[in-house]
Amino acid sequence: MTIFHMDVADNTVALVTKHCGLQLEMYQKCVTGNPANWDIKCITQKRALAKCSEDNVPIIKHVKEMCDPFIKDYDACVMKNQEDPSICLDSLKRLFHCTEEHGKLPPSGPPRASSSTQAKEGDKPAAASYGYRGGA
């Protein structure tokens, strides 16, 4: 018997499309319609898509929680270095490694969406293990 393992990224995209198709379509239309300033004009659609994705695709919420310091570090770096975002490559690499580690489905399946279960402090990886130094 062959067991089919769907790629986690493909599965995540499929779940976002299934549960948040309208939000995804609205965001795509906004970005396409505002090529010069989509990052400003489409913030409402972006937030709606992010909220829907977190609410309906547990792995997204899990990765965002586990990689929060790296997300914040990268965002801060990009904001600080808008003229030369290549300065932020190390920050992006740390974020990538975190998402790679925490974006994999465990044998038991995706994490539960229940807000009543919180990871114990010992369950979270030490940010330093990715070379995170904090700040921008």
DSSP file with accessible surface (Angstrom, degrees, kcal/mol):
  #  RESIDUE AA STRUCTURE BP1 BP2  ACC     N-H-->O    O-->H-N    N-H-->O    O-->H-N    TCO  KAPPA ALPHA  PHI   PSI    X-CA   Y-CA   Z-CA
    1    1 A M              0   0  221      0, 0.0     2,-0.5     0, 0.0     0, 0.0   0.000 360.0 360.0 360.0 130.3    0.0    0.0    0.0
    2    2 A T        -     0   0  138      2,-0.0     2,-0.5     0, 0.0     0, 0.0  -0.815 360.0-147.2 -97.5 132.0    1.4    3.4   -1.0
    3    3 A I        -     0   0  113     -2,-0.5     2,-0.6     2,-0.0     0, 0.0  -0.864  11.2-142.2 -99.7 126.9    0.8    6.3    1.3
    4    4 A F        -     0   0  166     -2,-0.5     2,-0.6     2,-0.0    -2,-0.0  -0.766  13.0-165.6 -91.0 122.3    0.4    9.7   -0.4
    5    5 A H        -     0   0  152     -2,-0.6     2,-0.3     0, 0.0     3,-0.1  -0.934  12.0-146.0-108.9 111.8    1.9   12.6    1.5
    6    6 A M        -     0   0   94     -2,-0.6     2,-0.0     1,-0.1    -2,-0.0  -0.575  30.6-102.1 -75.0 136.2    0.8   16.0    0.2
    7    7 A D     >  -     0   0   91     -2,-0.3     4,-2.6     1,-0.1     5,-0.2  -0.351  27.3-130.2 -55.7 134.6    3.5   18.6    0.4
    8    8 A V  H  > S+     0   0   37      1,-0.2     4,-2.8     2,-0.2     5,-0.2   0.905 106.5  51.0 -59.1 -43.0    2.7   20.9    3.4
    9    9 A A  H  > S+     0   0   56      2,-0.2     4,-2.5     1,-0.2    -1,-0.2   0.934 111.9  46.6 -62.7 -44.9    3.0   24.1    1.4
   10   10 A D  H  > S+     0   0  104      1,-0.2     4,-2.5     2,-0.2    -2,-0.2   0.915 113.6  49.1 -61.9 -42.6    0.6   22.8   -1.3
   11   11 A N  H  X S+     0   0   50     -4,-2.6     4,-2.4     2,-0.2    -2,-0.2   0.907 110.6  50.5 -63.9 -41.3   -1.8   21.6    1.4
   12   12 A T  H  X S+     0   0   26     -4,-2.8     4,-2.6    -5,-0.2     5,-0.2   0.936 111.2  47.7 -63.4 -46.2   -1.6   25.0    3.2
   13   13 A V  H  X S+     0   0   93     -4,-2.5     4,-2.8     1,-0.2     5,-0.2   0.924 111.4  51.6 -61.3 -42.0   -2.3   26.9    0.0
   14   14 A A  H  X S+     0   0   49     -4,-2.5     4,-2.5     1,-0.2    -2,-0.2   0.908 111.0  47.6 -62.4 -40.9   -5.2   24.6   -0.8
   15   15 A L  H  X S+     0   0   45     -4,-2.4     4,-2.7     2,-0.2     5,-0.3   0.898 111.9  49.0 -68.3 -40.1   -6.7   25.2    2.7
   16   16 A V  H  X S+     0   0   19     -4,-2.6     4,-2.9     2,-0.2    -2,-0.2   0.942 113.5  47.4 -63.4 -44.8   -6.3   28.9    2.4
   17   17 A T  H  X S+     0   0   71     -4,-2.8     4,-0.6    -5,-0.2    -2,-0.2   0.919 114.4  47.3 -61.8 -42.4   -7.9   28.9   -1.0
   18   18 A K  H  < S+     0   0  159     -4,-2.5     3,-0.3    -5,-0.2    -2,-0.2   0.932 125.2  27.5 -65.0 -48.4  -10.7   26.7    0.3
   19   19 A H  H  < S+     0   0   78     -4,-2.7    -2,-0.2     1,-0.2    -1,-0.2   0.709 134.0  29.9 -90.1 -22.8  -11.5   28.6    3.4
   20   20 A a  H  X S+     0   0    0     -4,-2.9     4,-2.7    -5,-0.3     5,-0.2  -0.044  72.9 129.5-130.0  30.2  -10.4   32.2    2.4
   21   21 A G  H  X S+     0   0   28     -4,-0.6     4,-2.6    -3,-0.3     5,-0.2   0.883  76.1  49.6 -55.8 -43.0  -11.0   32.2   -1.3
   22   22 A L  H  > S+     0   0  118      2,-0.2     4,-2.7     1,-0.2    -1,-0.2   0.948 112.7  46.2 -64.1 -46.2  -13.0   35.5   -1.2
   23   23 A Q  H  > S+     0   0   58      2,-0.2     4,-2.3     1,-0.2    26,-0.2   0.897 113.4  50.0 -63.5 -40.3  -10.4   37.3    0.9
   24   24 A L  H  X S+     0   0   39     -4,-2.7     4,-2.7     2,-0.2    -1,-0.2   0.934 111.7  48.1 -63.8 -44.0   -7.6   36.0   -1.4
   25   25 A E  H  X S+     0   0   88     -4,-2.6     4,-2.6    -5,-0.2    -2,-0.2   0.918 111.5  49.6 -63.7 -43.0   -9.4   37.1   -4.5
   26   26 A M  H  X S+     0   0   88     -4,-2.7     4,-2.1     2,-0.2    -1,-0.2   0.910 112.5  47.7 -64.2 -40.6  -10.1   40.6   -3.1
   27   27 A Y  H  X S+     0   0   45     -4,-2.3     4,-2.7    18,-0.2     5,-0.2   0.936 112.0  49.4 -65.7 -45.0   -6.4   41.0   -2.1
   28   28 A Q  H  X S+     0   0  107     -4,-2.7     4,-2.6     1,-0.2     5,-0.2   0.921 111.5  49.0 -61.0 -42.9   -5.2   39.8   -5.5
   29   29 A K  H  X S+     0   0  125     -4,-2.6     4,-2.3     1,-0.2    -1,-0.2   0.902 111.8  49.3 -63.4 -41.5   -7.6   42.3   -7.3
   30   30 A b  H  X S+     0   0   14     -4,-2.1     4,-0.9    -5,-0.2    -2,-0.2   0.937 112.4  46.8 -64.2 -45.8   -6.4   45.1   -5.0
   31   31 A V  H >< S+     0   0   42     -4,-2.7     3,-0.8     1,-0.2    -2,-0.2   0.938 114.3  47.5 -62.3 -45.4   -2.7   44.4   -5.6
   32   32 A T  H 3< S+     0   0  114     -4,-2.6    -1,-0.2     1,-0.2    -2,-0.2   0.889 113.2  48.7 -63.6 -38.2   -3.3   44.1   -9.4
   33   33 A G  H 3< S+     0   0   53     -4,-2.3    -1,-0.2     1,-0.2    -2,-0.2   0.572 116.7  42.0 -79.4 -10.3   -5.3   47.3   -9.5
   34   34 A N    XX  +     0   0   45     -4,-0.9     4,-1.0    -3,-0.8     3,-0.5  -0.432  62.8 156.7-133.3  62.3   -2.7   49.3   -7.5
   35   35 A P  T 34 S+     0   0  105      0, 0.0     3,-0.2     0, 0.0     4,-0.1   0.812  75.1  49.5 -63.3 -27.8    0.7   48.3   -8.8
   36   36 A A  T 34 S+     0   0   98      1,-0.2     3,-0.1    -3,-0.1    -2,-0.1   0.812 131.7  10.4 -82.1 -28.8    2.4   51.6   -7.6
   37   37 A N  T X> S+     0   0   55     -3,-0.5     4,-2.6    -6,-0.1     3,-1.3  -0.043  76.2 133.9-144.0  37.8    1.1   51.6   -4.0
   38   38 A W  H 3X S+     0   0  102     -4,-1.0     4,-2.3     1,-0.3    -2,-0.1   0.827  70.7  64.9 -59.6 -33.1   -0.5   48.2   -3.3
   39   39 A D  H 34 S+     0   0   96      1,-0.2    -1,-0.3     2,-0.2    -2,-0.1   0.800 114.7  30.8 -64.3 -25.2    1.3   48.0    0.0
   40   40 A I  H X4 S+     0   0  123     -3,-1.3     3,-1.0     2,-0.1    -2,-0.2   0.862 121.7  47.4 -95.3 -47.1   -0.7   51.0    1.3
   41   41 A K  H 3< S+     0   0  121     -4,-2.6     3,-0.3     1,-0.2     4,-0.2   0.774 113.9  46.5 -67.6 -28.1   -4.0   50.7   -0.7
   42   42 A b  T 3X S+     0   0    2     -4,-2.3     4,-2.6    -5,-0.3    -1,-0.2   0.185  72.6 111.6-106.3  18.7   -4.5   47.0    0.1
   43   43 A I  H <> S+     0   0   59     -3,-1.0     4,-2.5     1,-0.2     5,-0.2   0.883  78.7  52.1 -62.7 -37.0   -3.8   46.8    3.8
   44   44 A T  H  > S+     0   0  100     -3,-0.3     4,-2.2     1,-0.2    -1,-0.2   0.936 112.5  44.6 -64.9 -44.7   -7.5   46.1    4.7
   45   45 A Q  H  > S+     0   0   55      2,-0.2     4,-2.3     1,-0.2   -18,-0.2   0.888 112.4  52.7 -66.8 -38.0   -7.6   43.2    2.3
   46   46 A K  H  X S+     0   0  108     -4,-2.6     4,-2.5     1,-0.2    -2,-0.2   0.925 110.7  46.8 -62.8 -45.2   -4.2   41.9    3.5
   47   47 A R  H  X S+     0   0  168     -4,-2.5     4,-2.7     2,-0.2     5,-0.2   0.890 110.7  52.2 -65.3 -39.4   -5.4   41.9    7.1
   48   48 A A  H  X S+     0   0   45     -4,-2.2     4,-2.4     2,-0.2    -1,-0.2   0.915 111.7  46.6 -63.5 -41.2   -8.7   40.2    6.2
   49   49 A L  H  X S+     0   0   24     -4,-2.3     4,-2.7   -26,-0.2    -2,-0.2   0.925 112.6  49.8 -66.0 -42.9   -6.7   37.4    4.4
   50   50 A A  H  X S+     0   0   35     -4,-2.5     4,-2.5     2,-0.2     5,-0.2   0.927 112.6  46.8 -62.8 -44.2   -4.3   37.1    7.2
   51   51 A K  H  X S+     0   0  128     -4,-2.7     4,-2.5     2,-0.2    -2,-0.2   0.938 113.4  47.8 -64.8 -46.4   -7.0   36.8    9.8
   52   52 A a  H  X S+     0   0   11     -4,-2.4     4,-1.9    -5,-0.2     5,-0.2   0.925 112.6  49.8 -60.3 -43.4   -9.0   34.3    7.8
   53   53 A S  H  X S+     0   0   10     -4,-2.7     4,-2.2     1,-0.2     8,-0.3   0.923 112.5  46.2 -62.7 -45.2   -5.9   32.2    7.2
   54   54 A E  H  < S+     0   0   58     -4,-2.5     7,-0.3     1,-0.2    -1,-0.2   0.890 114.6  48.2 -64.1 -39.9   -5.0   32.1   10.9
   55   55 A D  H  < S+     0   0   87     -4,-2.5    -1,-0.2    -5,-0.2    -2,-0.2   0.794 124.4  28.7 -70.5 -28.7   -8.5   31.3   11.9
   56   56 A N  H  < S+     0   0   69     -4,-1.9    -2,-0.2     1,-0.2    -1,-0.2   0.550 114.6  55.2-114.3 -11.4   -9.0   28.5    9.4
   57   57 A V    >X  -     0   0    0     -4,-2.2     3,-1.4    -5,-0.2     4,-1.2  -0.848  63.1-166.2-127.4  93.6   -5.5   27.0    8.7
   58   58 A P  H 3> S+     0   0   31      0, 0.0     4,-2.5     0, 0.0     5,-0.2   0.801  83.5  61.7 -53.5 -34.1   -4.0   25.9   12.0
   59   59 A I  H 3> S+     0   0   12      1,-0.2     4,-2.6     2,-0.2     5,-0.2   0.867 101.4  54.1 -65.2 -31.0   -0.4   25.5   10.7
   60   60 A I  H <> S+     0   0   39     -3,-1.4     4,-2.6    -7,-0.3    -1,-0.2   0.951 110.0  45.4 -66.9 -46.5   -0.3   29.2    9.7
   61   61 A K  H  X S+     0   0   58     -4,-1.2     4,-2.3    -8,-0.3    -2,-0.2   0.922 113.0  52.0 -61.6 -43.0   -1.2   30.2   13.3
   62   62 A H  H  X S+     0   0   52     -4,-2.5     4,-2.6     2,-0.2     5,-0.2   0.940 111.3  45.5 -59.2 -49.4    1.3   27.8   14.7
   63   63 A V  H  X S+     0   0   23     -4,-2.6     4,-2.5     1,-0.2    -1,-0.2   0.918 112.0  52.0 -63.8 -42.0    4.2   29.0   12.5
   64   64 A K  H  < S+     0   0   74     -4,-2.6     4,-0.3    -5,-0.2    -1,-0.2   0.897 112.7  45.8 -62.8 -38.1    3.3   32.7   13.2
   65   65 A E  H >< S+     0   0   99     -4,-2.3     3,-0.7    -5,-0.2    -2,-0.2   0.931 116.3  43.9 -69.1 -44.9    3.4   32.0   17.0
   66   66 A M  H 3< S+     0   0   18     -4,-2.6    -2,-0.2     1,-0.2    -1,-0.2   0.821 121.8  38.2 -71.7 -30.1    6.6   30.0   16.9
   67   67 A c  T >X S+     0   0    0     -4,-2.5     4,-2.3    -5,-0.2     3,-0.7   0.233  77.8 119.6-107.7  15.6    8.5   32.4   14.6
   68   68 A D  H <> S+     0   0   65     -3,-0.7     4,-2.7    -4,-0.3     5,-0.3   0.867  73.5  52.1 -51.7 -45.5    7.1   35.6   15.9
   69   69 A P  H 3> S+     0   0   41      0, 0.0     4,-2.2     0, 0.0    -1,-0.2   0.898 112.5  46.7 -61.9 -34.2   10.6   37.1   17.0
   70   70 A F  H <> S+     0   0    3     -3,-0.7     4,-2.4     2,-0.2    -2,-0.2   0.861 111.1  51.0 -75.4 -36.4   11.9   36.4   13.5
   71   71 A I  H  X S+     0   0   40     -4,-2.3     4,-2.8     2,-0.2     5,-0.2   0.949 113.4  45.4 -63.4 -47.5    8.9   37.9   11.8
   72   72 A K  H  X S+     0   0  126     -4,-2.7     4,-2.5    -5,-0.2     5,-0.2   0.904 112.8  50.7 -63.7 -41.9    9.2   41.0   13.9
   73   73 A D  H  X S+     0   0    7     -4,-2.2     4,-2.3    -5,-0.3    -1,-0.2   0.937 113.4  44.8 -61.8 -46.6   13.0   41.2   13.3
   74   74 A Y  H  X S+     0   0   62     -4,-2.4     4,-2.7    17,-0.2     5,-0.2   0.937 113.5  49.6 -64.9 -47.0   12.6   40.9    9.5
   75   75 A D  H  X S+     0   0   87     -4,-2.8     4,-2.5     1,-0.2    -1,-0.2   0.924 112.4  48.1 -58.1 -45.2    9.7   43.4    9.3
   76   76 A A  H  X S+     0   0   42     -4,-2.5     4,-2.4    -5,-0.2    -1,-0.2   0.910 111.6  50.3 -63.1 -41.0   11.7   46.0   11.4
   77   77 A d  H  X S+     0   0   11     -4,-2.3     4,-2.1    -5,-0.2    -2,-0.2   0.931 111.1  47.8 -63.6 -45.3   14.8   45.5    9.3
   78   78 A V  H  < S+     0   0   41     -4,-2.7    -2,-0.2     1,-0.2    -1,-0.2   0.919 112.5  49.1 -64.3 -41.4   12.8   46.0    6.0
   79   79 A M  H >< S+     0   0  126     -4,-2.5     3,-0.7    -5,-0.2    -1,-0.2   0.910 114.5  45.7 -63.4 -40.1   11.1   49.1    7.4
   80   80 A K  H 3< S+     0   0  152     -4,-2.4    -1,-0.2     1,-0.2    -2,-0.2   0.797 120.9  38.5 -72.2 -29.4   14.5   50.5    8.5
   81   81 A N  T ><  +     0   0   35     -4,-2.1     3,-0.9    -5,-0.2    -1,-0.2  -0.283  66.7 141.6-120.2  47.8   16.2   49.7    5.3
   82   82 A Q  T <  S+     0   0  121     -3,-0.7    -1,-0.2     1,-0.3    -2,-0.1   0.817  74.1  55.2 -60.7 -30.5   13.6   50.4    2.6
   83   83 A E  T 3  S+     0   0  190      1,-0.3    -1,-0.3    -3,-0.2    -2,-0.1   0.802 127.0  17.2 -73.4 -28.7   16.3   51.8    0.3
   84   84 A D    X   +     0   0   76     -3,-0.9     3,-1.9    -6,-0.1    -1,-0.3  -0.571  64.6 170.4-144.5  76.0   18.4   48.6    0.4
   85   85 A P  G >   +     0   0   65      0, 0.0     3,-2.2     0, 0.0    -3,-0.1   0.663  68.5  83.6 -65.7 -10.1   16.4   45.6    1.8
   86   86 A S  G >  S+     0   0   66      1,-0.3     3,-1.7     2,-0.2     4,-0.2   0.763  75.2  73.4 -64.3 -18.9   19.2   43.3    0.8
   87   87 A I  G <  S+     0   0   97     -3,-1.9     3,-0.5     1,-0.3    -1,-0.3   0.788  90.2  60.7 -60.0 -23.6   20.7   44.3    4.2
   88   88 A d  G <>  +     0   0    3     -3,-2.2     4,-2.6     1,-0.2    -1,-0.3   0.271  68.5 107.6 -92.4  12.6   18.0   42.1    5.7
   89   89 A L  H <> S+     0   0   91     -3,-1.7     4,-2.6     1,-0.2    -1,-0.2   0.890  79.0  50.5 -61.0 -39.7   19.1   38.8    4.1
   90   90 A D  H  > S+     0   0   95     -3,-0.5     4,-2.1     2,-0.2    -1,-0.2   0.921 111.7  48.5 -63.9 -41.4   20.4   37.4    7.3
   91   91 A S  H  > S+     0   0    6     -4,-0.2     4,-2.2     1,-0.2    -2,-0.2   0.911 111.8  49.8 -62.8 -41.5   17.2   38.2    9.1
   92   92 A L  H  X S+     0   0   68     -4,-2.6     4,-2.9     2,-0.2    -2,-0.2   0.904 108.2  53.2 -65.1 -39.5   15.2   36.6    6.2
   93   93 A K  H  X S+     0   0  118     -4,-2.6     4,-2.6     2,-0.2    -1,-0.2   0.915 108.6  49.3 -62.9 -42.1   17.4   33.5    6.4
   94   94 A R  H  X S+     0   0   33     -4,-2.1     4,-2.0     2,-0.2    -1,-0.2   0.925 112.5  48.1 -63.2 -41.8   16.7   33.1   10.1
   95   95 A L  H  X S+     0   0   26     -4,-2.2     4,-2.6   -25,-0.2     5,-0.2   0.931 110.8  51.6 -63.2 -44.1   12.9   33.6    9.5
   96   96 A F  H  X S+     0   0  107     -4,-2.9     4,-2.6     1,-0.2    -2,-0.2   0.931 108.8  49.9 -58.6 -46.8   13.1   31.0    6.7
   97   97 A H  H  X S+     0   0  104     -4,-2.6     4,-2.1     1,-0.2    -1,-0.2   0.894 110.9  50.1 -62.4 -38.6   14.8   28.4    8.9
   98   98 A c  H  X S+     0   0    0     -4,-2.0     4,-2.7     2,-0.2     5,-0.2   0.943 112.0  46.4 -64.4 -46.8   12.2   28.9   11.6
   99   99 A T  H  X S+     0   0   45     -4,-2.6     4,-1.8     1,-0.2    -2,-0.2   0.873 110.7  53.9 -66.6 -33.3    9.3   28.5    9.2
  100  100 A E  H  < S+     0   0   95     -4,-2.6     4,-0.3    -5,-0.2    -1,-0.2   0.917 112.8  43.5 -63.6 -43.0   11.0   25.4    7.7
  101  101 A E  H >< S+     0   0  101     -4,-2.1     3,-0.6    -5,-0.2    -2,-0.2   0.931 123.7  34.0 -68.3 -44.4   11.3   23.8   11.1
  102  102 A H  H 3< S+     0   0   21     -4,-2.7    -2,-0.2     1,-0.2    -1,-0.2   0.556 105.7  69.8 -94.0  -6.0    7.8   24.7   12.3
  103  103 A G  T 3< S+     0   0   16     -4,-1.8     2,-0.4    -5,-0.2    -1,-0.2   0.449  77.2  99.9 -89.5   0.2    6.0   24.5    9.1
  104  104 A K  S <  S-     0   0  135     -3,-0.6    -4,-0.0    -4,-0.3    -3,-0.0  -0.687  78.1-120.2 -87.3 137.5    6.3   20.7    8.9
  105  105 A L        -     0   0   61     -2,-0.4    -2,-0.1     5,-0.1   -97,-0.0  -0.604  24.7-131.6 -76.4 129.7    3.4   18.6   10.0
  106  106 A P    >   -     0   0   57      0, 0.0     3,-2.6     0, 0.0    -1,-0.0  -0.334  32.4 -98.9 -71.1 163.5    4.1   16.3   12.9
  107  107 A P  T 3  S+     0   0  147      0, 0.0    -2,-0.1     0, 0.0     0, 0.0   0.806 125.0  59.7 -55.0 -26.9    3.0   12.7   12.6
  108  108 A S  T 3  S-     0   0  100      1,-0.3    -3,-0.0     0, 0.0     0, 0.0   0.494 115.9-113.4 -81.5  -1.6   -0.1   13.6   14.7
  109  109 A G    <   -     0   0   19     -3,-2.6    -1,-0.3     3,-0.0     3,-0.1  -0.483  58.0 -18.6 100.6-173.7   -1.2   16.1   12.1
  110  110 A P  S    S-     0   0   57      0, 0.0     3,-0.1     0, 0.0    -5,-0.1  -0.247  79.7 -90.0 -67.4 156.5   -1.5   19.9   12.2
  111  111 A P        -     0   0   36      0, 0.0     2,-0.1     0, 0.0   -49,-0.1  -0.290  51.2 -97.5 -62.3 152.7   -1.6   21.7   15.5
  112  112 A R        -     0   0  187      1,-0.1     5,-0.1    -3,-0.1    -3,-0.0  -0.432  18.6-137.4 -73.0 147.3   -5.1   22.2   17.0
  113  113 A A        +     0   0   57     -2,-0.1    -1,-0.1    -3,-0.1     2,-0.1   0.501  62.8 126.2 -82.5  -3.9   -6.8   25.6   16.5
  114  114 A S    >   -     0   0   55      1,-0.2     3,-0.5     2,-0.1    -2,-0.1  -0.313  50.8-156.3 -61.1 130.5   -8.0   25.6   20.0
  115  115 A S  T 3  S+     0   0   96      1,-0.2    -1,-0.2    -2,-0.1    -2,-0.0   0.608  87.3  71.3 -81.9 -10.5   -7.0   28.8   21.9
  116  116 A S  T 3  S+     0   0   99      1,-0.1     2,-0.6     2,-0.0    -1,-0.2   0.724  86.6  71.9 -79.3 -18.7   -7.3   27.0   25.2
  117  117 A T    <   -     0   0   92     -3,-0.5     2,-0.4    -5,-0.1    -1,-0.1  -0.861  64.8-179.7-100.5 121.6   -4.2   24.9   24.6
  118  118 A Q        -     0   0  170     -2,-0.6     2,-0.1     0, 0.0     3,-0.1  -0.930  31.2-108.5-119.3 144.6   -1.0   26.9   24.8
  119  119 A A        -     0   0   55     -2,-0.4     2,-0.1     1,-0.1     5,-0.0  -0.402  36.4-113.3 -67.9 143.5    2.5   25.5   24.3
  120  120 A K    >>  -     0   0  155      1,-0.1     3,-2.1    -2,-0.1     4,-0.7  -0.463  28.2-111.3 -72.1 151.5    4.6   25.3   27.4
  121  121 A E  G >4 S+     0   0  157      1,-0.3     3,-1.0     2,-0.2    -1,-0.1   0.869 119.0  57.3 -53.8 -36.8    7.5   27.6   27.5
  122  122 A G  G 34 S+     0   0   74      1,-0.2    -1,-0.3     4,-0.0     4,-0.1   0.701  96.8  64.3 -69.6 -16.9    9.9   24.7   27.2
  123  123 A D  G <4 S+     0   0   97     -3,-2.1    -1,-0.2     2,-0.1    -2,-0.2   0.722  86.0  85.3 -78.7 -21.6    8.2   23.6   23.9
  124  124 A K  S << S-     0   0   92     -3,-1.0     2,-0.1    -4,-0.7     3,-0.0  -0.606  85.3-114.9 -83.0 143.0    9.3   26.8   22.1
  125  125 A P        -     0   0   36      0, 0.0     2,-0.4     0, 0.0    -1,-0.1  -0.408  33.2-103.2 -73.2 150.8   12.7   26.8   20.4
  126  126 A A    >   -     0   0   66      1,-0.2     3,-1.9    -2,-0.1     4,-0.3  -0.604  23.8-138.8 -71.9 126.6   15.2   29.2   21.8
  127  127 A A  G > >S+     0   0   28     -2,-0.4     3,-1.8     1,-0.3     5,-1.5   0.839 101.0  66.6 -56.8 -31.2   15.4   32.1   19.3
  128  128 A A  G > 5S+     0   0   76      1,-0.3     3,-2.0     3,-0.2    -1,-0.3   0.765  82.9  74.2 -63.4 -22.9   19.1   32.0   19.7
  129  129 A S  G < 5S+     0   0   82     -3,-1.9    -1,-0.3     1,-0.3    -2,-0.2   0.706  99.3  46.0 -65.7 -15.6   19.3   28.6   18.0
  130  130 A Y  G < 5S-     0   0   32     -3,-1.8    -1,-0.3    -4,-0.3    -2,-0.2   0.292 126.1-100.7-103.4   5.9   18.6   30.4   14.8
  131  131 A G  T < 5 +     0   0   32     -3,-2.0     2,-0.3     1,-0.2    -3,-0.2   0.673  65.8 164.4  84.3  16.0   21.2   33.1   15.4
  132  132 A Y      < +     0   0   52     -5,-1.5    -1,-0.2     1,-0.1    -2,-0.1  -0.508  17.5 172.7 -72.2 131.1   18.5   35.6   16.5
  133  133 A R        -     0   0  191     -2,-0.3    -1,-0.1     2,-0.2     3,-0.1   0.364  42.8-119.7-116.4  -2.0   19.9   38.6   18.3
  134  134 A G        +     0   0   33      1,-0.2    -1,-0.1    -7,-0.1   -64,-0.0   0.144  69.1  48.6  80.1 158.3   16.7   40.6   18.6
  135  135 A G              0   0   48    -66,-0.1    -1,-0.2    -3,-0.0    -2,-0.2  -0.032 360.0 360.0  70.2-173.8   15.9   44.1   17.2
  136  136 A A              0   0   72    -60,-0.1   -62,-0.1    -3,-0.1   -63,-0.1  -0.523 360.0 360.0 -95.9 360.0   16.6   45.3   13.7
